[in-house]
Amino acid sequence: MPKEKQEETCRLYLITPPKFDPAVFKDELAAALDGGDVACVQLRLKDASRDAILKAAEILIPIAQDRDVAFLMNDDPELAKASGCDGVHIGQEDASYEDARNLLGDEAIVGVTCHDSRHLAMEAAEKGADYVAFGAFFPTNTKDAKARPEPEILQAWSMMTNVQSVAIGGITQDNCGVLVEAGANFLAVVAAIWDYTAGPAAAVKAFNEAIAAASQ
């Protein structure tokens, strides 16, 4: 997930499961990242303690960074800084963009949830966000969706600005094509990777193939 550069092709943005044992999950993550092209991993442990999140980050960050994959923290810029993440993803109810940027510095990746709002996205982009996230595009059990945008928001966004877009929410290998065609720079996925019957490596490979097919 390079900064200050529009991705030419859509890429995968993996989000960790909401609960996992890092000592076990590290092998699943390695398998996923070795399965094909992945731009980014976000650590999202909603109900874990600060110490547990830091321990998970300590175990998982090297796996991503050794493969030139960016590693982001969900919600908490202070945890992102303490753990050595490449950046942070913040929601509308989390720390402000300004606080995250001031804490993490200009080189860090800072992305912002914008639901189905081009207004929120423009505000984030004008402040300097590296990407904006729209969703949920499809039904999802991972978290309560606050909005259900249409894929057209991605197309409109790509015509308005060079700031990258992340599509999120119930995205699978079978339904992602419409989002790729609409101009999403990244597809943020959870269950479609970690719950994939053939395993995470096969899941990434299947996504890469679906993205390539939709990009033609």
N, C-alpha and C positions, 0 to 999 in steps of 0.2 A: 504494500500500500504506500507507494511513493507520495511525497508531498509536492504540491505545486505543479501537478501534472495530471492531465485528464487521461484516464485509462482508455486505451484503444479498444480493448475487448473486455467483456464482463468477466469477473473473477469471483471466486468463492471467499466468503467471510464466515469462518466457523465460530459458533458460540458454544461454550462448554455446556454440558447438562447442568441442571440446577443443583444436583447433588451427586457427588462421586468421591471415591477414595483415590487421592492423587497417586498413591503408590501403584494402584492398578490402572487407573485411567491414563497414566503417562504412556503406556504401551499402545493404547487405543489412539491417542493423539499422534504418536509417532507413525503409526500405521496409516492414519488419515493423511498426514502431511506427505508421506512417501507414496501415497496413492495417486497423486496428480497435482495439478496447479492449485495452490491455495495462497491467497494474499495476506490473510489476517486471521488471528485467533483472539477471541474476547473471553476473558475469564469472568464468568457470571455465577457466583455462589450467593444466592439471595439471603439465605437464612444461616449462613456460617459466621463464626466469630472472626474478628480481625486476625487473630493468630492463625486460624485455620486457612483463611484466605491468603495470608502471607506465605504460609507453608506450601500451599498449592502453587502459588506463583513461583516460589523458589524451585520447585520440582519441574514445572512445566515451561517456564520461560526459556531455559536453555534448549529444550527440544524444538521450540519454534525458531528462536534466533539462530540456532546452528544451521537452520534450513532457509535462512533469509526470509522468514515469515514474521510479520509484525505481530506483537503481543500487546493487547490492550486490556485495561481494567474496566469493569463495568461500574458506573456511577460515582466512584470515589477517587478524586484526583490525589488525595493524600496517600491512599493505598497504592495508587499507581506510582507515585514518586518513591515511596518507601520500598517498594518491591522491585524497582528497576524496569517497569514496563515501558514500552515504546510510546504509550499514550493512554488516553481514557475515552470512554464513551459515556456521555452524560444525557440524562433525560430532562424533561421540562421541570421536574420537581427536584432535581439533584442540584449540585453545586452549579453556580453560574459559569458561562463560558469564560468570562473575564477572570474569575478566580482560578479556573482550571489552567488557563493559559499562563497567568502570572506565576502559578506554582510550578508548572512543568516546563515552561520555557518555549521559545519559538520553534525548536526542533521537534518537539513532541507532536504526535497526532492527537487532535481533539475532534471528536465527532459528536453530533447532536441529534437526538430524536426529534422529529418534527411531525409525526403522525400523518395527517392528511392535509397539512397546512403549508401552502407555498409562502404565506406571510411569515410564519415562523422560520421557514427554511431561508428566506431572503435575509431575515434578521441575523440568523446564524452565519450565513455566508458573508454578509457585510462586516461582521465582527472578526472574521478570519477562520471560521471552522474549516477543517480539512475535508469533511464530508457531512452530508445531512442524510438522515435515515427516514424513509417513508414506510408506513405499514400500519396494521397488518393487511396484506393483500389477500390472504386466504385464511380460512378458519384455522385456529391454532389452540392447542392445549398447553403450550409452554408458559404463556402469561395472558392476563386479561387484556384483550385488545381494546384500545380507546378510540380507534378509528378504522375505517375500512376504505382506503382510497382505491380509485381505479388506476389501472396501469398508465392511463393517459397523463397522470401527474408526472411520471418519469420522463415521458416524451417532452412535455412542456418545460420541465426543469432543464433538460439537456439543451433545449433551444435558448434558454434564458441565461445560462451561466456555465462556466467551466468547472465549478465546484462539483466534486464527485457526489454521486447518489448511491445509497445503500437501500435495497429493497428487503423487507423483512416480513415474516408472518406466514406460517404454514406452507412455505416454499418446498417443493419436492422436485425430483428429477422429471416428473411427468408434467408439472404445471409451470415450470420456470420459463419456458420458451417465450411466453407473452411478455414477461418482464424484461428479458434480454432484448427482444425486438423493440420494446418501448424505450430502451436506452439506459437501463440500470447499469451502473458501473460495477456494483458488487451485489451478490446475493447472500444475505445473512441466513444461515441455516443451523438448526439444532437437531430436532428429532430425525430429519431425513438423513442425517449422517450417523448419529450414534445408535439409532434404532433400526438401521438398515439390515435386512436379514443376512446379507452376504458379508457384512462387516464394514467398518469405516473406510478402508482402502477402496473397496469396490464401490462404496457410495460416492466417494470423491471422483473416481474414474467415471461413473455414470453421469454425475453432474457435469464434468468437463465435456463429455460427449454431447450431452443435451445442450450445453451452452454453445459448443461449436456448431451444432446443427442449426440452432436458432440464429446464429450470427452470419450464416451464409446468405 
